[in-house]
Amino acid sequence: MATLNADLHCHSVVSDGTLEPEVLAARAAANGVELWALTDHDEIGGQRRAAEAAHAHGMQYLTGTEISVTFAHETVHIVGLGFDAEDPQMHRGLQQTRGGRGNRALDIAAGLAQAGIPNAYEGALKFVGNPDLISRTHFARHLVESGVCKDTGDVFRRFLTEGKPGYVPHRWASLKDAVRWITDAGGLAVIAHPARYRFTANEEYALFTEFKAHGGRGVEVVTGSHTAAEATKYAATAREFDLAASRGSDFHSPDESHTDLGRLPPLPGELTPVWELLADRIL
């Protein structure tokens, strides 16, 4: 089970990916994925399509989402796996979390306009599959297409991170609420790509401590944005906090993602894979 080719973190057009759930499923299967989860941002509208497509390609499936959380003034992502996708509390919580994106997008566009980039909101909308989930990534794609920046990384560095013209903070769900929505719906909560957060050592320790206290049970150890050294570091963190280990590419697009579906290294040894704790939730 530890060597299972599981990819439990990716995005479709339902949030900020560029591929339909069915196309993602076909790509995952072609790359040897055996257990798959679609984890769109603050949205579970693609779950039925993803599960049906996974089964059509011979893959096992776990329900998934990635919930945006504010912790210590930083946006943290909590992946939920194996929950009941029809759970009403989960639906209400995610709807509430999505609700602030529209006004935030208008504020981002206003900031970009002041920097000499007009009509960014309209440009970003062309890349949005779900208007409720318009995000910085959609603005980034517009700025690349219009020739303002060479790639999406360049956009974020110049315009969409703290201190830049298009940066607009947003207060998301609380860590407690996100973990509760997932666990009350029968799922398992996972801290996504922990190396990406700009925390001090004390802040990171507080994140893991509070996450565990609220019922969180997993951490992404191997993910598309982690180096080998970071995977080793968070394997040790998983052992320290007695957390299961997850594995996911965080794939968004063939043109933007550095790691393809199913192309990750295996989990380090002596860790409990999250899918072992979710064996009865696998579809």
PLY file of the C-alpha trace (Angstrom):
ply
format ascii 1.0
element vertex 283
property float x
property float y
property float z
element edge 282
property int vertex1
property int vertex2
end_header
0.00 0.00 0.00
2.86 2.42 0.75
4.07 2.20 -2.86
0.63 2.74 -4.38
0.70 5.36 -7.14
-1.78 7.70 -5.48
-2.29 11.27 -6.64
-4.55 13.01 -4.14
-4.22 16.66 -5.10
-5.14 18.25 -8.45
-7.50 20.82 -9.94
-9.99 20.98 -12.81
-11.91 23.76 -14.55
-14.37 23.56 -11.65
-11.82 25.72 -9.77
-8.55 26.98 -11.28
-7.35 24.08 -13.40
-7.54 24.12 -17.19
-8.81 20.58 -17.87
-12.22 18.99 -17.41
-12.46 16.30 -14.70
-12.81 13.59 -17.36
-9.64 14.73 -19.14
-7.75 14.80 -15.84
-8.90 11.26 -15.08
-7.69 10.03 -18.47
-4.33 11.75 -17.97
-3.92 10.32 -14.47
-4.72 6.80 -15.65
-2.33 7.11 -18.60
0.41 8.06 -16.13
-0.21 4.99 -13.98
-2.25 6.51 -11.15
-4.07 3.80 -9.19
-5.85 5.94 -6.58
-6.96 9.45 -7.52
-8.71 12.45 -5.98
-9.88 15.69 -7.56
-9.38 18.49 -5.00
-10.80 21.68 -6.46
-10.49 24.85 -4.37
-13.43 25.33 -2.00
-15.66 23.36 -4.37
-16.96 19.80 -4.72
-19.14 20.26 -7.78
-16.92 18.04 -9.93
-16.87 15.04 -7.61
-19.45 12.85 -9.32
-17.91 13.42 -12.74
-14.43 12.70 -11.39
-15.46 9.47 -9.65
-17.28 8.17 -12.71
-14.34 9.00 -14.96
-11.89 7.38 -12.53
-13.87 4.15 -12.55
-14.14 4.24 -16.34
-10.34 4.24 -16.47
-9.89 1.54 -13.84
-8.78 3.80 -11.00
-9.97 3.86 -7.42
-11.26 7.22 -6.18
-11.40 9.35 -3.04
-13.60 12.43 -2.80
-11.57 15.58 -2.38
-11.44 19.34 -1.97
-8.89 21.97 -0.95
-10.18 24.50 1.55
-8.65 27.97 1.90
-7.90 28.86 5.53
-6.48 31.95 7.20
-3.89 31.13 9.87
-1.44 33.63 11.39
-2.27 36.12 8.60
-1.27 33.57 5.95
-3.48 31.62 3.57
-3.11 27.90 4.28
-4.73 25.11 2.27
-6.35 22.11 3.91
-7.12 19.15 1.67
-10.13 17.03 2.59
-10.24 13.41 1.45
-12.81 10.64 1.66
-15.75 12.73 2.90
-19.42 12.44 2.00
-19.76 14.78 -1.00
-23.47 15.23 -0.24
-22.90 16.45 3.33
-24.99 19.64 3.79
-22.64 21.23 6.33
-19.73 20.79 3.92
-21.74 22.40 1.13
-22.72 25.38 3.32
-19.18 25.91 4.55
-17.63 25.80 1.09
-20.29 28.11 -0.31
-19.53 30.63 2.42
-15.80 30.38 1.73
-16.31 30.92 -2.00
-18.48 33.95 -1.37
-15.66 36.44 -0.86
-13.86 35.73 -4.13
-15.99 37.99 -6.34
-15.31 41.22 -4.47
-11.68 40.26 -4.03
-11.37 39.80 -7.81
-12.77 43.28 -8.44
-10.26 44.73 -5.97
-7.42 42.85 -7.71
-8.53 44.30 -11.05
-8.64 47.80 -9.56
-5.09 47.43 -8.28
-3.87 46.21 -11.66
-5.63 49.10 -13.39
-3.73 51.54 -11.18
-0.54 49.79 -12.32
-1.46 50.42 -15.95
-3.24 47.15 -16.76
-6.88 47.91 -17.62
-9.77 45.46 -17.99
-8.02 42.68 -16.07
-11.28 41.44 -14.55
-12.85 40.90 -17.96
-9.66 39.24 -19.17
-9.54 36.89 -16.19
-13.17 35.87 -16.69
-12.24 34.27 -20.03
-10.26 31.66 -18.10
-12.88 30.96 -15.43
-14.87 27.75 -15.57
-16.78 28.64 -12.39
-17.29 32.42 -11.82
-17.73 31.83 -8.09
-14.12 30.66 -7.97
-12.33 33.42 -9.86
-8.81 33.56 -8.42
-5.35 35.05 -8.81
-4.47 32.19 -11.15
-7.09 33.37 -13.65
-5.65 36.88 -13.58
-2.20 35.40 -14.07
-3.30 33.53 -17.18
-4.76 36.71 -18.62
-1.56 38.67 -18.02
0.46 35.95 -19.75
-1.91 35.77 -22.71
-1.86 39.57 -23.12
1.95 39.62 -23.08
2.39 41.57 -19.84
4.35 38.69 -18.28
6.24 35.71 -19.66
4.61 33.08 -17.44
2.33 32.77 -14.43
5.25 32.71 -12.00
6.37 36.07 -13.38
2.85 37.44 -12.82
2.81 36.42 -9.18
6.28 37.83 -8.53
5.48 41.20 -10.13
1.82 41.76 -9.38
-0.01 39.27 -7.15
2.02 38.73 -3.98
2.06 40.86 -0.84
3.28 44.38 -1.51
2.56 44.22 -5.25
-0.16 46.20 -7.09
-2.63 43.36 -7.56
-2.33 41.75 -4.12
-5.56 41.71 -2.12
-5.70 39.70 1.11
-8.79 37.72 1.90
-9.96 36.18 5.14
-10.91 32.58 4.47
-12.38 29.90 6.72
-10.86 29.25 10.13
-8.63 26.21 10.55
-11.08 24.82 13.11
-14.06 25.14 10.76
-12.29 23.63 7.74
-11.11 20.57 9.69
-14.56 20.18 11.26
-16.38 20.30 7.90
-14.14 17.54 6.59
-14.16 15.28 9.64
-17.88 15.69 10.37
-18.52 14.56 6.79
-16.52 11.38 7.45
-13.30 12.52 5.77
-9.68 13.10 6.70
-8.06 16.56 6.82
-4.55 17.08 5.41
-2.25 20.11 5.50
-1.37 20.79 1.86
2.19 21.60 0.65
3.46 22.88 4.04
6.80 24.10 2.65
5.01 26.83 0.69
3.93 28.82 3.75
6.06 31.70 4.99
5.93 30.76 8.63
8.56 31.08 11.31
9.44 27.83 13.07
7.17 28.80 15.97
4.25 29.65 13.65
4.61 26.36 11.80
4.68 24.46 15.09
1.52 26.30 16.13
-0.16 25.38 12.83
0.53 21.68 13.24
-0.37 21.73 16.93
-3.71 23.46 16.37
-4.47 21.35 13.29
-3.93 18.16 15.28
-6.00 19.50 18.20
-8.95 20.13 15.89
-8.84 16.60 14.52
-6.52 16.95 11.52
-4.80 13.68 10.69
-2.55 14.11 7.67
0.12 16.19 5.92
1.29 16.28 2.30
4.84 15.01 2.38
5.38 14.43 -1.32
3.84 17.10 -3.56
4.64 18.93 -6.75
6.17 21.97 -5.05
8.31 20.08 -2.50
11.99 19.40 -3.04
13.48 16.10 -1.89
14.85 17.87 1.19
11.42 19.31 2.00
9.84 15.88 1.65
12.38 14.55 4.14
11.67 17.44 6.51
7.90 16.94 6.47
8.25 13.19 6.77
9.94 13.94 10.10
7.13 16.37 10.95
4.56 13.69 10.17
6.30 11.34 12.58
6.64 14.05 15.25
2.92 14.86 15.19
1.75 11.32 14.48
0.18 12.33 11.17
-0.47 10.17 8.13
1.37 11.13 4.94
-0.29 12.20 1.71
0.99 12.44 -1.86
-0.33 14.69 -4.63
0.98 16.54 -7.65
-1.14 19.71 -7.22
-1.54 19.54 -11.00
-3.40 22.46 -12.63
-2.41 22.54 -16.29
-0.10 20.85 -18.79
1.38 24.29 -19.55
1.84 25.52 -15.98
2.48 22.61 -13.63
6.01 21.41 -12.98
4.87 17.96 -11.92
2.45 15.87 -13.95
-0.24 13.66 -12.49
1.19 10.41 -11.18
4.83 11.44 -11.66
5.80 11.94 -8.02
8.42 9.98 -6.08
7.08 7.49 -3.51
6.44 8.42 0.09
9.45 8.05 2.40
9.47 4.87 4.45
8.09 4.38 7.96
5.09 6.63 7.32
1.41 5.71 7.34
-0.17 6.65 3.98
-3.45 8.53 4.33
-5.18 6.00 2.10
-4.60 3.26 4.66
-6.78 5.26 7.08
-9.38 5.79 4.34
-9.66 2.24 3.04
-13.38 2.13 3.76
-13.92 5.50 2.01
-12.34 4.54 -1.31
-14.88 4.41 -4.13
0 1
1 2
2 3
3 4
4 5
5 6
6 7
7 8
8 9
9 10
10 11
11 12
12 13
13 14
14 15
15 16
16 17
17 18
18 19
19 20
20 21
21 22
22 23
23 24
24 25
25 26
26 27
27 28
28 29
29 30
30 31
31 32
32 33
33 34
34 35
35 36
36 37
37 38
38 39
39 40
40 41
41 42
42 43
43 44
44 45
45 46
46 47
47 48
48 49
49 50
50 51
51 52
52 53
53 54
54 55
55 56
56 57
57 58
58 59
59 60
60 61
61 62
62 63
63 64
64 65
65 66
66 67
67 68
68 69
69 70
70 71
71 72
72 73
73 74
74 75
75 76
76 77
77 78
78 79
79 80
80 81
81 82
82 83
83 84
84 85
85 86
86 87
87 88
88 89
89 90
90 91
91 92
92 93
93 94
94 95
95 96
96 97
97 98
98 99
99 100
100 101
101 102
102 103
103 104
104 105
105 106
106 107
107 108
108 109
109 110
110 111
111 112
112 113
113 114
114 115
115 116
116 117
117 118
118 119
119 120
120 121
121 122
122 123
123 124
124 125
125 126
126 127
127 128
128 129
129 130
130 131
131 132
132 133
133 134
134 135
135 136
136 137
137 138
138 139
139 140
140 141
141 142
142 143
143 144
144 145
145 146
146 147
147 148
148 149
149 150
150 151
151 152
152 153
153 154
154 155
155 156
156 157
157 158
158 159
159 160
160 161
161 162
162 163
163 164
164 165
165 166
166 167
167 168
168 169
169 170
170 171
171 172
172 173
173 174
174 175
175 176
176 177
177 178
178 179
179 180
180 181
181 182
182 183
183 184
184 185
185 186
186 187
187 188
188 189
189 190
190 191
191 192
192 193
193 194
194 195
195 196
196 197
197 198
198 199
199 200
200 201
201 202
202 203
203 204
204 205
205 206
206 207
207 208
208 209
209 210
210 211
211 212
212 213
213 214
214 215
215 216
216 217
217 218
218 219
219 220
220 221
221 222
222 223
223 224
224 225
225 226
226 227
227 228
228 229
229 230
230 231
231 232
232 233
233 234
234 235
235 236
236 237
237 238
238 239
239 240
240 241
241 242
242 243
243 244
244 245
245 246
246 247
247 248
248 249
249 250
250 251
251 252
252 253
253 254
254 255
255 256
256 257
257 258
258 259
259 260
260 261
261 262
262 263
263 264
264 265
265 266
266 267
267 268
268 269
269 270
270 271
271 272
272 273
273 274
274 275
275 276
276 277
277 278
278 279
279 280
280 281
281 282
